């Protein structure tokens, strides 16, 4: 099954109204959820990107891939027929970002694995992020354990190098897309500890340290069918606003990040934004022949 949706809507994040009704945070998949997410296809979304980097705006693309799969809880890898090991169904996000700075390119990718059964498994199990550009590349991985998360990082850059550590069981900014798609009511509202985006941590060369943040959920005044989830960090200069559809399947329409960019006198607060352009439902893992280039051309058409 293939479906293409073109979206030109990205409402102002200023005109919001706090009128969203409180709903139960527990979640049990209903028929519509199962029909959409267990139909043997993935949801592929392409976004037009405006990326703040080195004090200037850069154009690029973001691809968000959402797909369900069985995931081994102990090894924390895809369950490809490990019959004797405990596994659970997860919603996986593959978040791929590409943009150009001058002569060279940036490519970043994050994978986030969040259990569908949040009652039994309330925490995201694993996050991986890698970045590649002409200076070098980096890798960061978070793994859930009994007490929280452990992480390991590897980087070309001297101040990062090889690192490892742990932090308590808190919410991750990286899991917000998955939480919205599964059940946005499960996202805690108010002040809390939050680990910032692992892509942002790598691009800004910040340490893997949880930060105090405030989360709010609002309706857009111009469109009550769309909601905005806003994250404001209290002690670092970073904000995030995600716009999504109120109705199932809660499609991510776009987002905006605000943070300092540039160096010295050129450093200033800038915005990175992504606006949904195309959505395709497809078993993309089977679309790897030359005849499938048609689908790629359609997905990435300007």
C-alpha positions in Angstrom: 0.0 0.0 0.0 1.3 3.4 -0.9 -0.1 6.7 0.1 1.3 10.1 -0.7 0.4 13.2 1.2 1.7 16.7 0.3 1.5 19.2 3.2 2.1 22.9 2.9 0.9 23.7 6.4 3.2 24.9 9.2 1.3 27.2 11.5 2.9 29.9 13.7 4.0 28.6 17.0 3.1 31.8 18.7 -0.7 31.5 18.3 -1.3 28.6 20.7 -4.1 27.9 23.1 -3.8 25.7 26.2 -7.2 23.9 25.7 -6.1 20.3 25.1 -8.2 18.0 27.3 -6.4 15.7 29.7 -6.6 12.0 28.6 -5.4 8.8 30.3 -1.6 8.2 29.8 -1.9 4.4 29.7 -2.1 2.9 26.2 -3.5 -0.2 24.7 -3.4 -0.6 20.9 -6.8 -0.2 19.3 -8.0 -1.6 15.9 -7.0 1.6 14.0 -3.6 1.6 15.6 -2.9 -2.0 14.7 -4.3 -1.7 11.2 -2.0 1.3 10.5 1.2 0.3 12.3 1.1 -3.5 11.7 0.2 -3.5 8.0 3.7 -4.6 6.8 4.8 -1.2 5.6 6.7 1.8 7.0 5.7 5.4 7.1 8.3 7.5 5.2 8.2 11.3 5.7 10.4 13.8 3.9 10.8 17.3 5.3 12.3 20.5 3.9 15.0 21.6 6.2 16.4 25.0 7.1 19.4 24.3 9.3 21.3 26.8 11.4 25.0 26.1 11.3 28.0 28.3 11.8 25.8 31.4 12.1 24.1 30.9 8.7 20.9 29.1 7.4 21.5 26.0 5.3 19.0 24.1 3.1 18.6 20.4 3.3 16.3 17.4 3.9 15.1 15.3 6.8 13.7 11.9 6.4 11.7 10.4 9.3 11.0 6.7 9.0 8.5 5.1 11.4 8.0 1.4 11.5 7.2 -1.3 14.1 9.4 -4.3 14.7 10.1 -6.9 17.4 13.1 -5.9 19.6 15.1 -8.1 22.0 15.1 -6.6 25.5 18.4 -8.1 26.7 20.6 -7.7 23.6 18.7 -4.6 22.5 18.7 -5.5 18.8 16.1 -6.4 16.3 14.5 -9.8 17.0 15.1 -11.8 13.8 14.1 -15.2 15.2 15.6 -15.4 18.6 12.8 -17.8 19.9 14.2 -18.2 23.4 14.8 -14.6 24.3 12.3 -12.0 25.5 11.3 -9.4 23.0 8.6 -6.7 22.6 7.1 -4.7 19.8 8.6 -1.2 19.4 8.0 1.8 17.3 11.3 2.7 15.6 12.2 6.1 14.3 15.0 6.4 11.8 15.8 10.2 11.7 18.1 11.1 8.8 19.3 14.7 8.3 21.4 16.0 5.4 22.6 19.5 4.7 25.6 21.3 3.1 27.9 23.9 4.6 30.0 25.5 1.9 32.0 22.8 0.1 31.2 19.9 2.4 28.2 17.9 3.5 26.7 16.9 6.9 24.9 13.6 7.3 23.3 12.6 10.7 21.2 9.7 11.6 19.4 8.7 14.8 17.5 5.5 15.6 15.1 5.4 18.5 13.4 2.2 19.8 10.3 2.8 22.0 8.0 0.0 23.2 4.4 0.0 22.1 3.4 -1.6 25.5 4.2 1.4 27.6 2.4 0.0 30.6 4.9 -2.9 30.9 7.9 -1.2 29.3 7.5 2.6 30.0 11.0 3.7 28.8 12.6 3.9 25.5 15.1 1.0 25.2 17.8 2.3 23.0 19.0 5.4 21.0 21.9 5.5 18.5 23.2 8.6 16.7 26.0 9.0 14.2 27.2 12.1 12.4 29.5 12.3 9.4 31.1 15.4 7.8 34.4 16.1 6.1 36.3 16.8 9.4 35.4 13.4 10.9 32.6 11.4 12.4 31.0 10.7 15.8 28.8 8.0 17.3 26.7 8.0 20.5 24.6 5.2 22.0 22.2 5.1 24.9 21.0 1.8 26.4 18.3 1.3 29.0 19.2 -0.8 32.1 17.6 -1.5 35.4 18.4 1.9 37.0 18.4 4.3 34.0 20.6 4.6 30.9 24.2 3.9 30.2 25.9 5.7 27.3 29.0 5.3 25.2 30.4 7.8 22.7 33.2 7.9 20.2 34.3 11.0 18.3 37.0 12.4 16.1 37.2 15.6 18.1 39.7 15.9 20.9 37.4 17.3 23.6 35.0 14.3 23.1 37.1 11.3 22.1 35.9 8.1 23.8 33.5 8.5 26.7 31.1 6.4 28.8 28.7 7.2 31.6 25.3 6.8 33.0 22.3 8.8 34.1 18.9 8.1 35.8 15.7 6.9 34.2 14.4 10.1 32.6 12.6 11.2 29.5 14.7 11.6 26.3 14.1 14.4 23.8 14.9 11.9 21.1 11.8 9.8 22.0 9.3 12.6 21.7 8.4 11.8 18.1 7.7 8.1 19.1 5.7 9.2 22.1 3.5 11.5 20.0 2.9 8.7 17.4 2.0 6.0 20.1 0.1 8.1 22.6 1.0 11.8 23.1 -1.0 11.8 26.4 1.8 9.8 27.9 4.3 12.7 27.6 4.6 14.4 31.0 3.7 18.1 31.1 5.5 20.6 33.4 9.1 20.7 34.7 11.2 17.6 34.5 14.7 16.3 33.8 15.2 15.7 30.1 18.2 14.6 28.0 18.6 17.0 25.0 18.6 15.7 21.4 21.6 13.5 20.8 22.1 15.1 17.3 22.1 18.5 18.9 24.6 17.3 21.6 27.0 16.1 18.9 26.6 19.2 16.7 27.1 21.6 19.7 29.8 19.4 21.3 28.0 19.3 24.6 28.3 16.6 27.2 25.7 13.9 27.7 24.1 15.5 30.8 20.3 15.7 31.6 18.9 19.2 31.8 15.9 20.8 33.6 13.2 21.5 31.1 9.5 22.5 30.9 7.1 20.8 28.5 3.7 22.2 27.4 1.0 21.0 25.0 -1.2 23.4 23.2 -3.8 23.7 20.4 -3.1 26.1 17.6 -5.7 28.9 17.5 -5.7 28.8 13.7 -6.2 25.1 13.6 -7.7 23.2 16.5 -6.9 19.9 14.7 -3.2 20.5 15.2 -1.2 20.5 18.5 2.1 21.9 19.5 4.4 20.2 22.0 6.9 22.8 23.3 10.1 22.0 25.2 12.0 24.9 26.9 15.2 24.2 28.7 15.7 26.2 31.9 19.5 26.4 32.1 20.7 26.0 28.5 19.7 28.0 25.4 17.6 25.6 23.6 13.9 25.3 22.7 11.9 22.8 20.6 8.4 23.0 19.2 6.8 20.0 17.4 3.6 20.5 15.4 1.5 17.4 14.9 -2.0 16.2 14.0 -4.4 15.8 16.9 -6.2 12.9 15.1 -4.7 9.5 14.7 -2.1 8.6 13.4 -0.7 12.0 14.8 1.4 12.8 11.9 4.4 15.0 12.6 3.8 18.2 10.5 7.1 19.9 11.4 9.2 21.3 14.2 11.4 24.2 15.1 14.5 24.4 17.3 16.0 27.5 18.7 19.6 27.7 20.0 22.8 29.8 19.6 24.8 29.3 16.4 28.1 30.7 15.1 31.3 31.8 16.9 32.6 34.9 18.5 30.9 38.1 17.4 28.9 36.1 14.8 27.2 34.0 17.5 23.5 34.5 17.7 20.2 32.7 18.5 18.9 31.0 15.3 16.2 28.6 14.3 16.4 25.2 12.6 13.0 24.2 11.1 11.6 21.2 9.2 8.3 21.3 7.3 6.6 18.1 6.0 6.6 17.8 2.3 5.8 14.2 1.3 4.6 11.0 3.1 4.7 7.5 1.5 3.6 4.2 3.1 5.9 1.5 1.7 7.8 -1.7 2.5 11.0 0.3 1.5 13.3 -2.6 2.5 12.0 -4.4 -0.6 12.4 -1.4 -2.9 16.0 -1.8 -3.8 16.1 -2.5 -7.5 16.8 0.0 -10.3 13.1 -0.1 -11.2 12.3 1.3 -7.7 14.2 4.6 -8.6 10.8 5.9 -9.7 9.6 5.8 -6.1 12.7 7.6 -4.9 12.3 10.3 -7.5 8.7 10.8 -6.4 9.7 10.9 -2.8 12.5 13.5 -3.3 10.8 15.5 -6.0 11.2 19.3 -5.4 
